[in-house]
Amino acid sequence: MDCVTVVAEFGASSIGGRFDTIDLYLILNTMTTTTIKYPSFDLLEASIDRDLTYKNYQSLKPVKTGHSISRIAFDFAYSRWECFSNGIADDTFVATKQLYGRPLVISFYSKHWNGKGAEYLKQLSDLKNEIKANGGSSIVISAEAFSEELTDLAQKNNLSLTFYFDQDNSIATQLGVYSEDDPIWNWFAGIDQNVPLLSTFVIAAENVVVLNHNHRDHDEVLPGYDVIKSVSDASVLSNLLLSA
């Protein structure tokens, strides 16, 4: 029984269709004593919604200096590599001996870093010859297929770099600079694709990380001197170990 029904019932008995104090009291008393019944409910009939499953959050954790890593497995198929020399693409074959048995500088790049990424590539290109002179090799790893866009960027900036195509980001994941659980837009605004953190690692021939640099700040620049020194020191140590 709702308020309208109660008022209608008691209103019909009121003199002249007007309510007095007794009428109002009877209305309120009837409403408060009315029992509202609901269908019976058995808790055992409740179904649990399991769509919202717990997911453990894992932040990006780049491998730190001094840590040993498993030997990185490169695919030496031609389709995985693209080399540029002074901005011109060439068919230089990347041999195993260029990557193993000597210090290796690995850098991660994506076109989605836009101007910051282009500046990063220019810094790496400027270091390439000095890295080689100190006994090391260098490569740039990207998950994006080679394109005219990359070719134009290399020509425009006169880049001398070797790129490796790692579609599933397996190497970036191994070195802790890519994660599905901590997308890059958690760290930087304006990037709408989950790509590896701009990072550079120097890995000694013994598979030990001797330098890691991760761009946690958009204004950071690559520490070129530290990269070259790390390559030189690692190269000297490897030669001493071989001659011991």
N, C-alpha and C positions, 0 to 999 in steps of 0.2 A: 504494500500500500504506500503510494507516494504522497507528497504534500498536497498535490492538486486534488487527489481523490478524497483525502481526509477533509480538506477545506470544503469540498462540494457536499460531502455527507453531512457535516456539522452545520454548514452554511444553510442547508435546507430547513433545518429546525430552528434557526435563529430568527428572532422577531424582526420583521422588516428587512431580512437579509443582511443584518448587521451583527458583528461579533462583539460579545462582551468578554469580560475577563474569564468567566467560567468556560466559555466556548474555546478561547485560546488555550486555556489549561488542558481541556480535553483533547485538543488537537495535538499538542506537544506530548502529552502522556501516551496517546495512541501511537505516535511516530516512534517514541523511544522504546515502546514495548513490542513493536512489530519485529518479528524474527525473520532475518534474511537468510535464506537457505541456499547453500552452494552444493554442487554435485560432489559426491564423495571422491577422494583422491588417494590413491595408493602410491607411496613413494617408490615402491619397487617398479612401478610402471614408467618412471622417469628415464629418459634416454640421455646419455652423455654426449655432448657435441665434442668430437675429437678433432675438429678442423684446426683449432688453435693449439698447435703442438709447440712444445718448448724447444728453442733453438739456442744453443750455447754461443754467446758472442765472442768472436776472436778478433782482436785488433791486429793491424799490420805489425809484424815484428821482423824487420830487416835483420839479416844475419850480421852479427857484430864482429868487429876486428878481433882476431885471435882464435876464432872458431874454425874448426875443420868442417868441411862439407864433403858430400859424396861427389865423385867425379861427374862433371856435367856431361850429359850425353847429347852430342850434336849430331844432326843428320847432315851428311855431306852431299846430299843430292843437289844438283844445280838449282832446282826450283826453290830451295831454301835460302839462297844467297844472292845478294846484289852488291856489287862493288862499284865505287865511284872514285875516280882520280881527277882532281882539279875540276870537279863538276861533271865529268864525262863518265858515263857508264861503260864498264869494260867487262870482259869475260874471264877475269882472273880466277883461277881455281883455288879455292881455300883448302889447303892440305892439313891433314891431322897434325903434322909437326908444327904448324903455325899456332895451334891452340893448346897443345899439350906439351909438357916438358919445359915450359917457360912461363914467366909471369903473364897473366892475361887480364886485361882491363875490359870489364863487361859493363855496358851502360844500357839503360832501358829508356825507350822513347815511344811516344804515341803522337799522332797528328792532332789528337784532341787537346794537347797542351798548347796548341796554337802558337802564338808568338814566343812564348816561354820555351816551347819545345824547339823551335827554329834556332833560338839563341843558344840553347844547350848544344845542339848539333854543331854549331859554329865553334864553340869552345872545344868540343871533342876533336873536331877536325884539326884545329890548331895544335893539338897535343900529339896527334898521331905519329908524326915523324920522330918526335923526341922520345915517345914511348918505344918505338922501334929501335932507336939508337941506344937505348938503355937495356936492350935485350928482351923487350916485351912485345906483345901483340894486343890489338884492340878490336872489339866488335861492338856494334849497336844492335840490340835485340828489340824487335817490335812484333806485336801480334797481328798487325795489319798487313794485308797482302800488298805487294809492291805495285805501285801505280804511277800514272803520269804526274800526279801531284808530288810524289816523292822525287821523281826525276827532275821536275821543274824546280823544286826546292834546292836540290843538289847543284843544279846549273846556276841558279840565281846567286847562291852563296859560295860557289866554287869549292864544294865540299870534297874531301878525300876521306871516305869512310867505307867500312865494310858492314853491311846489314845482314842480320839473320832473322828469318821469318819463323816465329814461334806462335802458331795460331792459337793453341790452347793455353798459353801463358804458363807452361809447365816449369820453365826456368825461373820466371818471375815468382812463381809460387814457391819453388825450392829455396830461393834466396829471400823470401819473406816480404816482397814488395808488391804482391798482388794477392787479394783475397776476395772471395765472393761474400764473405761475412762482414767485411769492412770496406765497402766501395769507396773509391777515391773521392767522391763528392762529399763524403763525411769530413774530408780534410780541406778541400779547396772548392770554392764557389765557382760557378760558370762552367764546370765540366759535367756533362750529362751522360757520359759513358764510363763504365768501370774499366779503368786502364791501370797499368803498373805505375807506381810512384817513380818520378824522375830520380834515378839513382845510378851511382857508379861504384863498382867493386873492383878492387885489385886482388886477384887470386894467385897465390904463389904456385909453383909447379907441384908442390906437395899438397895441393888442395886446401890450403889454409888461407883464410881471408886476412889480408894484411892492411886493407883500407876499405872502409865503406863510407859513402857520402850520400845522404838522402835529403832531397829537397822538401823539408817540412815547412819551409817558409818560401813564399812565392818570390821573394826578393833575393834569395840565396844565389850564389854563383859557384861554379865548380872550382874547387881548390886545386888548380893546375900544378902548383909546386909540390903539393903533398902527393898527388898522383904519380908524378915523375919520380919523386924520391922513393916512394913505396915500390915502384917497379924496379928501380936501380938496386935498392937494398935486397929485394927478393931475388933478383938475378944473381947478385954477388953471393948470397947465401946458398943458392942452388948450385952454383959452380963449385963452392967450397965443399959441399956435401958430395958432389960427384967426384971430386979429386981426392977425397979423404980415403 
